[in-house]
């Protein structure tokens, strides 16, 4: 798959998130133009998803990562609400359960990998299992590097078995996170989203940034690329990700399967 994007992370690239803009709007001068483009992308995605579902030749895994409040839920609702729910599913990964902790760290992930014909969205993912230990120094550096290598090999194996992987880091600024958290505090019907961990982990912003700097460059591959998406403006985040998805699905060049019988011979 050959995808062109200014936000594509090249394999082994040295990433410095602090130097990358979070408030870009690309060629869009205002939100209305981006919304019109998003509507076109959404319809194209719906059509392409139907062919994906019918052909059952490939599966699509979409990974969403980002700091708290980066907009993973919003990305899903704004881009994928038009998709046929029979062909799309979402999985979220929190702290491993006691049973999951007794297995290798990718065990619970593999169980959620989509079958051919399906789109699966990971709202947080297997990267949490190296991100949090990296930040809080829960395991050795050697073990972290082993897990990074495991992920690269795991994603390569999935690609070899007809799984298309696209990974998006939703890049927001510390100031934008402050505004979004304050909005949740001030808005009663958003307060349910608040959790103590949001504020506790916020203190480790530099450490999370450093961890992502390493992880994004170390795990972006041609068969499983990362895209660092400027996400301070939600509307630009949505139109940018949807455009990449449309281009990727078109690049698969999938077709509807041949009918199992000759329709011309059917007489009702």
Secondary structure, 3 states (H helix, E strand, C coil): CCCCCCCECCCCCCCCHHHCCCCCCCCCCCHHHHHHHHHHHHHHHHHHHHHHHHHCCCEEEEEEEECCCCCHHHHHHHHHCCCCHHHEEEEECCCCCHHHHCCCCCHHHHCCCCCCCCEEEEECCCCHHHHHHHHHCCCCHHHHHHHHHHHHHHHHHHHHCCEEEEEEEEECCHHHHHHHHHHHHHCHHHHHHCCHHHHHHHCCHHHHHHHHHHHHHHHCECCEEEEEEECCCHHHHHHHHHHHHHHHHHHCCCCCCCCCCCHHHCCC
